[in-house]
Amino acid sequence: MKKQMEQLLIGKLAKSAGVKTDTVRFYERSGLIARPERTAAGYRVYDEAALKRLRFIKKAQSLGFSLEEIKRIVTLRGRGAETCKCVIAMAEATLAETELKLNELQRFHEGLKRNVKRWKREPRSRAGAEFCTLIERAGNFVRTNKTGKEVRKNGS
């Protein structure tokens, strides 16, 4: 006996995935998720695959992928040898960017740790201004975009 797949209306789908209904509609318009079937009354009816895709999108975003990159990744899934080369290139670029981010976070962590110790010893320090400066200096790593051009994070 086949298990009946649960059908989800947009509200339940959005809540289960941890997004808003507007986000689901946007992803649908953008082609990130498939257009669902509709009930006779016009309600969107999604399946578990849509929920799985939304969770994948959120996870990929949390790892720093843009929606454009996510769309490209899911489009490439399972398309053969040429696709594998493209995926490997994307993975290598992602690896390089991840290493840069990790290094930047490590430098930020070390500077923050050093300053917190000092701020505790010197209660009348300029902790607020120095904390802002520490944040402003963080995250300005250089990365290479898909065309090979170097770009600075935060537009610097």
C-alpha positions in Angstrom: 0.0 0.0 0.0 1.4 3.4 -1.1 1.8 6.1 1.6 -0.3 9.1 0.8 1.9 12.2 0.3 0.8 15.1 2.5 -0.5 18.1 0.6 0.4 21.5 2.1 -1.3 24.8 1.6 1.0 27.7 1.3 0.6 28.8 5.0 1.5 25.4 6.3 4.4 25.0 3.9 5.8 28.3 4.8 5.5 27.7 8.5 7.1 24.2 8.2 10.0 25.7 6.2 10.4 28.7 8.5 9.7 31.3 5.8 6.9 33.7 5.0 4.2 33.0 2.5 5.5 35.9 0.4 8.9 34.2 0.3 7.2 31.0 -1.1 5.5 33.1 -3.8 8.7 34.9 -4.6 10.6 31.6 -5.0 7.9 30.3 -7.2 8.0 33.3 -9.5 11.8 33.1 -9.5 11.8 29.5 -10.5 13.4 28.2 -7.4 10.4 26.0 -6.6 8.0 24.4 -9.0 4.6 26.0 -9.6 2.2 23.9 -7.5 -1.1 22.5 -8.5 -4.1 24.4 -7.4 -7.4 23.4 -5.8 -10.7 24.1 -7.5 -10.9 27.2 -5.3 -7.5 28.3 -6.6 -5.4 27.5 -3.5 -1.8 26.4 -4.1 -1.2 22.8 -3.0 2.4 21.8 -2.4 4.0 18.5 -1.7 6.9 17.3 0.5 9.3 18.0 -2.4 8.5 21.7 -2.2 9.1 21.6 1.6 12.4 19.8 1.0 13.4 22.4 -1.6 12.6 25.3 0.7 14.7 23.9 3.5 17.5 23.4 1.0 17.3 27.0 -0.1 17.4 28.2 3.5 20.3 26.0 4.3 22.2 27.2 1.2 21.5 30.8 2.1 22.8 30.3 5.6 26.0 29.0 4.1 26.3 32.3 2.1 24.9 31.3 -1.3 22.9 33.9 -3.2 19.5 32.9 -4.6 21.0 33.1 -8.1 23.7 30.6 -7.1 21.2 28.3 -5.5 19.0 28.3 -8.6 22.0 27.4 -10.7 23.0 24.6 -8.3 19.5 23.0 -8.2 19.3 23.4 -12.0 22.6 21.6 -12.5 21.6 18.7 -10.2 22.1 15.4 -12.1 22.7 16.6 -15.7 25.9 14.7 -16.6 29.7 15.2 -17.1 29.6 18.8 -18.3 27.5 19.7 -15.4 29.9 18.0 -13.1 32.7 20.3 -14.3 30.5 23.3 -13.7 29.6 22.1 -10.2 33.3 21.4 -9.4 34.2 24.9 -10.5 31.4 26.4 -8.3 32.5 24.2 -5.4 36.1 25.3 -5.8 35.1 28.9 -5.8 32.9 28.3 -2.8 35.7 26.6 -1.0 38.1 29.5 -1.6 35.5 32.0 -0.4 34.7 29.9 2.6 38.4 29.8 3.5 38.6 33.6 3.2 35.5 34.0 5.4 36.9 31.7 8.0 40.2 33.5 8.1 38.4 36.8 8.4 36.2 35.5 11.2 39.3 34.1 13.0 41.0 37.6 12.8 37.8 39.2 14.1 37.5 36.7 16.9 41.1 37.3 18.0 40.7 41.1 17.9 37.4 40.9 19.8 38.8 38.6 22.4 41.8 40.9 22.9 39.6 44.0 23.2 37.1 42.5 25.5 39.8 41.7 28.0 41.2 45.2 27.7 37.7 46.8 28.0 37.1 44.8 31.2 40.3 46.2 32.7 39.7 49.7 31.6 36.0 50.5 32.4 36.2 54.0 31.0 37.6 52.9 27.7 36.1 53.9 24.3 34.7 50.4 24.0 31.6 51.4 22.0 33.6 53.3 19.3 36.3 50.6 19.2 33.7 47.9 18.9 32.2 49.7 15.9 35.6 50.1 14.3 36.3 46.4 14.8 33.1 45.5 13.1 33.7 48.0 10.3 37.1 46.5 9.6 35.8 42.9 9.6 34.3 41.3 6.5 36.3 43.2 3.9 37.8 40.0 2.4 38.5 39.9 -1.3 36.8 37.1 -3.3 36.7 36.2 -7.0 33.4 36.2 -8.7 32.3 33.7 -11.4 34.0 35.8 -14.1 37.4 35.7 -12.3 37.1 39.4 -11.3 38.1 40.3 -7.7 35.4 41.9 -5.6 35.4 43.1 -2.1 32.6 42.0 0.2 30.5 44.9 1.4 31.3 46.8 -1.8 34.6 48.2 -0.6 
